[in-house]
Amino acid sequence: MAIPSLPEQARDTPGSPAPLEHFNTAPADEIRSTLLACLRSLRWATRVVTHRPYPNLESLLAASDEAAYDLTPGDLAEALSGETLPVLPEDAYGAAHMALGAAHAAYEARFGHQFAICLDGLPPEEASDHVLAGIRSRLTNDPEEERGVAAEELRRLARGRLARLLRGAENRATSRNAPAHGT
């Protein structure tokens, strides 16, 4: 799932509100839509929107976590239906592609939903091995145990996406006048 972005006025206009301020003051429907791009659970997004304003990013992330902990089985199914396999480095689609495809098919057949895993902080060259090991180890879970693991992965995914959304908007807004650095 691609990382959502805040509307242009929240990040690129000089003198515009900071990303968190925009998040706190924008119309609820606009922010709910943005949140649904982080985690496709209407209940989660509504809870996060309802508790605005947030004094800082840490408070927002804590509220996101709390709302994710309260996902019902139906909410979890809704959120999982919006997930896709993680984007892996280009070279992961060689020999490992067949193994990943087979493992993912076995996972979907066993649990009836998309495999979700958070790869935040993992070096790209380790991603495909981590995903494959994760699928294989989680195939041994019973369905109830796997719902708990999947819910925790979704919570971590939502938290990371939300943090990148606001930090990315903040970095774009503040780096406009900064000297360019090589990347």
NUZA-290243 format. One record per atom (N, C-alpha, C, O): residue in three letters; z negated, x negated, y negated. Coordinates in steps of 0.2 Angstrom, whole numbers, padded with zeros to 4 digits, always signed. Layout:
<rs>
AlaZXY/...
</rs>
This chain:
<rs>
Met+0000-0004+0006/Met+0000+0000+0000/Met+0000-0004-0006/Met-0004-0009-0007/Ala+0004-0003-0011/Ala+0005-0007-0017/Ala-0001-0006-0021/Ala-0004+0000-0021/Ile-0003-0011-0025/Ile-0008-0010-0030/Ile-0006-0006-0036/Ile-0001-0007-0039/Pro-0009+0000-0038/Pro-0007+0004-0043/Pro-0008+0000-0050/Pro-0011-0005-0050/Ser-0006+0003-0055/Ser-0007+0000-0062/Ser-0009+0005-0066/Ser-0007+0011-0065/Leu-0012+0003-0071/Leu-0014+0008-0077/Leu-0008+0009-0081/Leu-0004+0005-0081/Pro-0008+0015-0084/Pro-0002+0016-0089/Pro-0002+0011-0094/Pro-0006+0007-0096/Glu+0004+0010-0097/Glu+0006+0005-0102/Glu+0001+0005-0107/Glu-0001-0001-0109/Gln-0001+0011-0110/Gln-0005+0011-0116/Gln-0012+0008-0114/Gln-0016+0006-0119/Ala-0014+0007-0108/Ala-0020+0005-0106/Ala-0020-0003-0105/Ala-0026-0006-0105/Arg-0015-0006-0106/Arg-0015-0013-0104/Arg-0010-0017-0109/Arg-0011-0023-0109/Asp-0005-0014-0112/Asp-0001-0019-0116/Asp+0000-0018-0123/Asp+0003-0021-0127/Thr-0004-0013-0126/Thr-0003-0012-0133/Thr-0009-0015-0137/Thr-0015-0014-0135/Pro-0007-0019-0142/Pro-0013-0023-0146/Pro-0017-0017-0149/Pro-0015-0012-0151/Gly-0024-0018-0148/Gly-0029-0014-0151/Gly-0030-0008-0146/Gly-0034-0003-0148/Ser-0027-0008-0140/Ser-0028-0002-0136/Ser-0035-0003-0132/Ser-0037-0009-0132/Pro-0038+0002-0130/Pro-0044+0002-0126/Pro-0044-0003-0121/Pro-0038-0004-0117/Ala-0049-0006-0119/Ala-0049-0011-0113/Ala-0048-0006-0107/Ala-0049+0000-0107/Pro-0046-0009-0101/Pro-0044-0006-0095/Pro-0050-0001-0093/Pro-0049+0005-0091/Leu-0056-0003-0093/Leu-0062+0001-0091/Leu-0063+0006-0096/Leu-0065+0012-0094/Glu-0062+0005-0102/Glu-0063+0010-0107/Glu-0058+0016-0106/Glu-0059+0022-0107/His-0052+0014-0105/His-0046+0018-0104/His-0048+0022-0097/His-0047+0028-0097/Phe-0050+0019-0092/Phe-0052+0022-0086/Phe-0057+0028-0087/Phe-0057+0033-0085/Asn-0062+0026-0092/Asn-0068+0031-0093/Asn-0066+0036-0097/Asn-0069+0042-0097/Thr-0060+0036-0102/Thr-0059+0041-0107/Thr-0052+0045-0105/Thr-0051+0050-0108/Ala-0048+0042-0101/Ala-0042+0045-0100/Ala-0043+0052-0096/Ala-0048+0053-0093/Pro-0038+0056-0097/Pro-0039+0063-0093/Pro-0040+0062-0086/Pro-0037+0057-0082/Ala-0044+0066-0083/Ala-0046+0066-0076/Ala-0041+0066-0071/Ala-0040+0062-0066/Asp-0036+0070-0072/Asp-0030+0070-0068/Asp-0026+0064-0068/Asp-0024+0062-0062/Glu-0025+0060-0073/Glu-0022+0054-0074/Glu-0026+0049-0070/Glu-0023+0045-0066/Ile-0032+0048-0071/Ile-0036+0043-0067/Ile-0037+0045-0060/Ile-0036+0040-0055/Arg-0037+0051-0058/Arg-0037+0053-0051/Arg-0031+0051-0047/Arg-0031+0049-0042/Ser-0025+0052-0051/Ser-0019+0050-0048/Ser-0019+0042-0047/Ser-0016+0040-0042/Thr-0021+0039-0052/Thr-0022+0031-0051/Thr-0026+0029-0045/Thr-0025+0025-0041/Leu-0032+0033-0044/Leu-0037+0032-0039/Leu-0034+0033-0032/Leu-0035+0030-0027/Leu-0030+0038-0032/Leu-0027+0040-0025/Leu-0022+0035-0023/Leu-0020+0035-0017/Ala-0019+0031-0028/Ala-0015+0025-0026/Ala-0020+0019-0023/Ala-0017+0015-0019/Cys-0026+0020-0024/Cys-0031+0015-0021/Cys-0033+0017-0014/Cys-0034+0013-0010/Leu-0034+0023-0014/Leu-0037+0026-0007/Leu-0035+0034-0007/Leu-0037+0037-0012/Arg-0031+0036-0003/Arg-0028+0043-0002/Arg-0033+0048+0000/Arg-0032+0051+0005/Ser-0039+0048-0003/Ser-0044+0053-0002/Ser-0045+0057-0008/Ser-0048+0054-0013/Leu-0044+0063-0008/Leu-0045+0067-0014/Leu-0052+0068-0016/Leu-0054+0067-0022/Arg-0056+0068-0011/Arg-0064+0069-0012/Arg-0066+0062-0015/Arg-0070+0063-0019/Trp-0064+0057-0012/Trp-0066+0050-0015/Trp-0064+0050-0022/Trp-0068+0048-0026/Ala-0058+0051-0024/Ala-0055+0050-0030/Ala-0059+0055-0035/Ala-0061+0053-0041/Thr-0060+0061-0033/Thr-0064+0066-0037/Thr-0071+0064-0039/Thr-0073+0064-0044/Arg-0074+0061-0034/Arg-0081+0059-0035/Arg-0081+0053-0040/Arg-0086+0053-0044/Val-0077+0048-0039/Val-0076+0042-0044/Val-0075+0045-0051/Val-0078+0042-0055/Val-0070+0049-0051/Val-0068+0052-0058/Val-0074+0056-0061/Val-0076+0055-0067/Thr-0078+0060-0057/Thr-0083+0064-0060/Thr-0089+0060-0062/Thr-0092+0063-0067/His-0090+0054-0060/His-0096+0050-0062/His-0095+0046-0068/His-0099+0042-0070/Arg-0089+0046-0071/Arg-0087+0043-0077/Arg-0092+0045-0083/Arg-0094+0051-0082/Pro-0093+0041-0087/Pro-0091+0034-0089/Pro-0095+0029-0085/Pro-0101+0030-0083/Tyr-0092+0023-0084/Tyr-0095+0017-0080/Tyr-0096+0012-0086/Tyr-0092+0010-0089/Pro-0102+0009-0086/Pro-0104+0004-0091/Pro-0100-0003-0090/Pro-0099-0006-0094/Asn-0098-0004-0083/Asn-0095-0010-0082/Asn-0091-0009-0075/Asn-0092-0004-0071/Leu-0087-0014-0073/Leu-0083-0014-0067/Leu-0088-0014-0061/Leu-0086-0010-0056/Glu-0093-0017-0061/Glu-0098-0018-0055/Glu-0101-0011-0054/Glu-0101-0009-0048/Ser-0102-0007-0059/Ser-0105+0000-0058/Ser-0099+0005-0055/Ser-0100+0009-0051/Leu-0093+0004-0058/Leu-0087+0007-0055/Leu-0086+0006-0048/Leu-0085+0010-0044/Leu-0087-0001-0046/Leu-0086-0003-0039/Leu-0091+0000-0035/Leu-0090+0002-0029/Ala-0097+0000-0037/Ala-0103+0003-0033/Ala-0102+0010-0032/Ala-0103+0013-0027/Ala-0100+0014-0037/Ala-0098+0021-0036/Ala-0092+0022-0031/Ala-0093+0027-0027/Ser-0087+0018-0031/Ser-0082+0018-0027/Ser-0085+0017-0020/Ser-0083+0021-0015/Asp-0089+0012-0019/Asp-0092+0011-0012/Asp-0096+0017-0010/Asp-0095+0020-0004/Glu-0100+0020-0014/Glu-0104+0026-0012/Glu-0100+0032-0010/Glu-0101+0035-0005/Ala-0095+0033-0014/Ala-0090+0039-0013/Ala-0087+0037-0006/Ala-0085+0042-0002/Ala-0085+0031-0004/Ala-0082+0029+0002/Ala-0086+0030+0008/Ala-0084+0032+0013/Tyr-0093+0029+0007/Tyr-0098+0030+0012/Tyr-0098+0037+0014/Tyr-0100+0038+0020/Asp-0097+0041+0010/Asp-0098+0049+0011/Asp-0091+0052+0013/Asp-0091+0058+0013/Leu-0086+0048+0016/Leu-0080+0052+0018/Leu-0082+0055+0025/Leu-0085+0053+0029/Thr-0080+0062+0025/Thr-0080+0066+0031/Thr-0075+0063+0036/Thr-0070+0060+0034/Pro-0075+0066+0042/Pro-0069+0064+0046/Pro-0063+0067+0044/Pro-0058+0063+0045/Gly-0062+0072+0040/Gly-0056+0075+0037/Gly-0054+0070+0032/Gly-0048+0069+0031/Asp-0059+0068+0027/Asp-0057+0064+0022/Asp-0054+0057+0025/Asp-0050+0054+0022/Leu-0058+0055+0030/Leu-0055+0048+0033/Leu-0048+0049+0036/Leu-0044+0045+0035/Ala-0047+0055+0039/Ala-0040+0056+0042/Ala-0035+0056+0036/Ala-0030+0053+0036/Glu-0037+0059+0030/Glu-0033+0060+0024/Glu-0031+0053+0022/Glu-0026+0051+0020/Ala-0036+0049+0021/Ala-0036+0042+0018/Ala-0032+0037+0023/Ala-0027+0034+0021/Leu-0033+0038+0029/Leu-0029+0034+0034/Leu-0022+0036+0034/Leu-0017+0031+0036/Ser-0020+0042+0033/Ser-0013+0044+0033/Ser-0009+0041+0027/Ser-0003+0041+0028/Gly-0013+0039+0022/Gly-0009+0035+0017/Gly-0009+0028+0017/Gly-0006+0025+0013/Glu-0011+0025+0022/Glu-0011+0018+0023/Glu-0005+0016+0027/Glu-0002+0020+0030/Thr-0003+0009+0026/Thr+0003+0006+0029/Thr+0000+0000+0032/Thr-0005-0003+0030/Leu+0004-0003+0036/Leu+0002-0010+0039/Leu+0001-0015+0033/Leu+0005-0014+0028/Pro-0003-0019+0033/Pro-0004-0024+0028/Pro+0003-0028+0027/Pro+0007-0029+0032/Val+0005-0030+0021/Val+0010-0034+0020/Val+0009-0041+0022/Val+0004-0044+0020/Leu+0013-0044+0026/Leu+0011-0051+0029/Leu+0017-0055+0026/Leu+0022-0053+0024/Pro+0015-0062+0027/Pro+0020-0067+0024/Pro+0026-0066+0028/Pro+0027-0064+0034/Glu+0032-0068+0025/Glu+0038-0068+0028/Glu+0039-0071+0035/Glu+0042-0068+0039/Asp+0036-0077+0036/Asp+0036-0080+0042/Asp+0032-0076+0048/Asp+0033-0078+0054/Ala+0028-0071+0046/Ala+0025-0068+0051/Ala+0029-0063+0055/Ala+0027-0060+0060/Tyr+0035-0062+0053/Tyr+0040-0057+0056/Tyr+0044-0060+0061/Tyr+0049-0058+0063/Gly+0043-0066+0063/Gly+0046-0069+0069/Gly+0044-0067+0075/Gly+0044-0061+0077/Ala+0041-0072+0079/Ala+0038-0071+0086/Ala+0032-0066+0086/Ala+0032-0062+0090/Ala+0028-0066+0080/Ala+0022-0062+0080/Ala+0024-0055+0079/Ala+0020-0050+0080/His+0030-0054+0076/His+0032-0047+0075/His+0032-0042+0081/His+0029-0037+0080/Met+0034-0045+0086/Met+0034-0041+0092/Met+0027-0039+0095/Met+0025-0033+0097/Ala+0023-0044+0095/Ala+0016-0043+0097/Ala+0012-0039+0092/Ala+0008-0034+0094/Leu+0013-0039+0086/Leu+0010-0035+0081/Leu+0013-0027+0082/Leu+0009-0023+0082/Gly+0019-0027+0083/Gly+0022-0020+0084/Gly+0019-0017+0090/Gly+0017-0011+0090/Ala+0019-0020+0095/Ala+0016-0018+0102/Ala+0008-0016+0101/Ala+0006-0011+0103/Ala+0005-0020+0098/Ala-0003-0019+0097/Ala-0004-0013+0092/Ala-0008-0009+0094/His+0000-0013+0087/His-0001-0007+0082/His+0001-0001+0086/His-0002+0005+0085/Ala+0006-0001+0090/Ala+0008+0006+0093/Ala+0003+0008+0098/Ala+0001+0014+0099/Ala+0000+0003+0102/Ala-0006+0004+0106/Ala-0012+0007+0102/Ala-0015+0012+0104/Tyr-0013+0004+0096/Tyr-0018+0007+0092/Tyr-0017+0014+0090/Tyr-0022+0018+0091/Glu-0011+0015+0087/Glu-0010+0022+0085/Glu-0010+0027+0091/Glu-0012+0033+0090/Ala-0008+0025+0097/Ala-0008+0029+0103/Ala-0015+0031+0105/Ala-0017+0037+0107/Arg-0020+0026+0104/Arg-0027+0027+0106/Arg-0030+0031+0101/Arg-0034+0035+0103/Phe-0029+0030+0095/Phe-0034+0033+0089/Phe-0030+0038+0085/Phe-0033+0042+0082/Gly-0023+0038+0085/Gly-0020+0044+0082/Gly-0019+0043+0075/Gly-0018+0047+0071/His-0020+0036+0072/His-0019+0035+0065/His-0017+0028+0064/His-0018+0024+0068/Gln-0016+0026+0058/Gln-0013+0020+0056/Gln-0019+0015+0056/Gln-0025+0017+0055/Phe-0018+0009+0058/Phe-0023+0004+0058/Phe-0024+0001+0051/Phe-0019+0000+0047/Ala-0030+0001+0049/Ala-0032-0001+0042/Ala-0036-0008+0043/Ala-0041-0008+0046/Ile-0035-0013+0039/Ile-0039-0019+0038/Ile-0038-0022+0032/Ile-0033-0022+0029/Cys-0043-0024+0029/Cys-0044-0028+0023/Cys-0043-0035+0024/Cys-0046-0038+0027/Leu-0038-0038+0020/Leu-0036-0045+0021/Leu-0038-0049+0014/Leu-0036-0055+0014/Asp-0042-0046+0010/Asp-0044-0049+0004/Asp-0048-0056+0005/Asp-0052-0056+0010/Gly-0046-0061+0002/Gly-0049-0068+0003/Gly-0046-0072+0008/Gly-0048-0077+0009/Leu-0042-0069+0012/Leu-0039-0072+0018/Leu-0033-0076+0016/Leu-0028-0073+0013/Pro-0032-0083+0018/Pro-0026-0086+0016/Pro-0020-0083+0020/Pro-0020-0081+0025/Pro-0014-0082+0016/Pro-0009-0079+0019/Pro-0006-0081+0026/Pro-0004-0077+0030/Glu-0007-0088+0027/Glu-0005-0090+0033/Glu-0009-0088+0039/Glu-0007-0089+0045/Glu-0015-0085+0038/Glu-0019-0083+0043/Glu-0019-0075+0044/Glu-0022-0072+0049/Ala-0015-0072+0040/Ala-0015-0065+0040/Ala-0012-0061+0046/Ala-0016-0057+0049/Ser-0007-0064+0049/Ser-0004-0061+0055/Ser-0009-0062+0061/Ser-0010-0057+0064/Asp-0011-0067+0061/Asp-0016-0069+0067/Asp-0022-0064+0066/Asp-0025-0062+0071/His-0025-0063+0060/His-0031-0059+0059/His-0029-0052+0060/His-0033-0048+0063/Val-0023-0049+0058/Val-0022-0042+0060/Val-0021-0041+0067/Val-0024-0037+0070/Leu-0018-0046+0071/Leu-0017-0045+0078/Leu-0023-0045+0081/Leu-0025-0041+0086/Ala-0028-0050+0080/Ala-0034-0051+0083/Ala-0038-0044+0081/Ala-0042-0042+0085/Gly-0038-0042+0075/Gly-0041-0036+0073/Gly-0039-0030+0077/Gly-0044-0026+0080/Ile-0033-0029+0078/Ile-0030-0023+0082/Ile-0033-0024+0089/Ile-0036-0019+0092/Arg-0032-0030+0092/Arg-0034-0031+0099/Arg-0041-0030+0100/Arg-0043-0026+0105/Ser-0045-0032+0096/Ser-0053-0031+0097/Ser-0055-0024+0095/Ser-0059-0022+0099/Arg-0052-0021+0091/Arg-0053-0014+0089/Arg-0051-0009+0094/Arg-0053-0003+0095/Leu-0046-0011+0098/Leu-0043-0006+0104/Leu-0049-0005+0109/Leu-0048+0000+0112/Thr-0054-0009+0109/Thr-0059-0008+0114/Thr-0065-0004+0111/Thr-0069-0001+0115/Asn-0064-0002+0105/Asn-0069+0003+0102/Asn-0068+0010+0105/Asn-0063+0012+0107/Asp-0074+0014+0105/Asp-0073+0021+0107/Asp-0071+0024+0100/Asp-0072+0021+0095/Pro-0068+0030+0101/Pro-0065+0033+0094/Pro-0071+0034+0089/Pro-0069+0033+0083/Glu-0077+0036+0090/Glu-0082+0037+0085/Glu-0084+0030+0082/Glu-0084+0029+0076/Glu-0084+0025+0086/Glu-0085+0018+0083/Glu-0080+0016+0079/Glu-0081+0013+0074/Glu-0074+0017+0081/Glu-0068+0015+0077/Glu-0067+0019+0071/Glu-0065+0016+0066/Arg-0069+0025+0070/Arg-0070+0029+0064/Arg-0074+0025+0059/Arg-0072+0025+0053/Gly-0080+0023+0061/Gly-0084+0019+0057/Gly-0081+0012+0055/Gly-0082+0011+0049/Val-0078+0009+0059/Val-0075+0003+0057/Val-0069+0004+0052/Val-0068+0000+0047/Ala-0065+0009+0054/Ala-0059+0011+0049/Ala-0062+0013+0043/Ala-0059+0011+0037/Ala-0067+0017+0042/Ala-0070+0019+0036/Ala-0073+0013+0032/Ala-0072+0013+0026/Glu-0076+0008+0035/Glu-0078+0002+0032/Glu-0072-0002+0029/Glu-0072-0005+0023/Glu-0067-0003+0033/Glu-0061-0006+0031/Glu-0057-0002+0025/Glu-0055-0006+0020/Leu-0057+0004+0025/Leu-0055+0008+0019/Leu-0059+0007+0013/Leu-0056+0007+0007/Arg-0065+0007+0014/Arg-0070+0006+0008/Arg-0068-0001+0005/Arg-0068-0002-0001/Arg-0068-0006+0009/Arg-0066-0013+0007/Arg-0059-0013+0003/Arg-0058-0016-0002/Leu-0054-0010+0006/Leu-0048-0009+0003/Leu-0048-0006-0004/Leu-0045-0008-0008/Ala-0051+0000-0004/Ala-0052+0004-0010/Ala-0055-0001-0016/Ala-0053-0001-0021/Arg-0061-0004-0014/Arg-0064-0008-0018/Arg-0060-0014-0021/Arg-0060-0015-0027/Gly-0056-0017-0017/Gly-0052-0023-0019/Gly-0046-0020-0023/Gly-0044-0023-0028/Arg-0043-0015-0021/Arg-0038-0012-0025/Arg-0040-0010-0032/Arg-0036-0011-0037/Leu-0046-0007-0033/Leu-0048-0004-0039/Leu-0050-0010-0043/Leu-0049-0010-0049/Ala-0053-0016-0040/Ala-0055-0022-0044/Ala-0049-0025-0047/Ala-0048-0027-0053/Arg-0044-0026-0043/Arg-0037-0029-0045/Arg-0034-0025-0050/Arg-0031-0027-0055/Leu-0034-0018-0050/Leu-0031-0014-0055/Leu-0034-0015-0061/Leu-0031-0016-0066/Leu-0041-0015-0062/Leu-0044-0016-0068/Leu-0044-0023-0071/Leu-0043-0024-0077/Arg-0045-0028-0066/Arg-0045-0035-0068/Arg-0038-0037-0070/Arg-0037-0041-0075/Gly-0033-0034-0066/Gly-0026-0036-0068/Gly-0024-0033-0074/Gly-0021-0037-0078/Ala-0026-0027-0076/Ala-0024-0025-0083/Ala-0028-0029-0088/Ala-0025-0030-0093/Glu-0034-0030-0087/Glu-0038-0034-0092/Glu-0035-0041-0093/Glu-0034-0044-0098/Asn-0033-0044-0087/Asn-0029-0051-0088/Asn-0023-0051-0091/Asn-0021-0055-0095/Arg-0019-0045-0090/Arg-0012-0045-0094/Arg-0014-0044-0101/Arg-0010-0046-0105/Ala-0019-0040-0103/Ala-0020-0038-0110/Ala-0023-0044-0113/Ala-0021-0045-0119/Thr-0027-0048-0110/Thr-0030-0054-0114/Thr-0026-0060-0113/Thr-0026-0065-0117/Ser-0021-0061-0108/Ser-0017-0067-0108/Ser-0011-0067-0112/Ser-0007-0072-0112/Arg-0009-0061-0115/Arg-0003-0061-0119/Arg-0003-0066-0124/Arg+0002-0069-0126/Asn-0009-0068-0127/Asn-0009-0073-0133/Asn-0011-0079-0130/Asn-0011-0084-0134/Ala-0012-0080-0124/Ala-0015-0086-0121/Ala-0008-0091-0120/Ala-0003-0088-0119/Pro-0009-0097-0120/Pro-0004-0102-0119/Pro-0002-0101-0111/Pro-0006-0099-0107/Ala+0005-0102-0110/Ala+0008-0101-0104/Ala+0005-0107-0099/Ala+0005-0112-0101/His+0004-0105-0093/His+0002-0110-0088/His+0007-0110-0082/His+0010-0104-0081/Gly+0009-0115-0079/Gly+0013-0115-0073/Gly+0010-0112-0068/Gly+0004-0112-0066/Thr+0014-0108-0064/Thr+0012-0105-0058/Thr+0015-0107-0052/Thr+0014-0104-0046/
</rs>
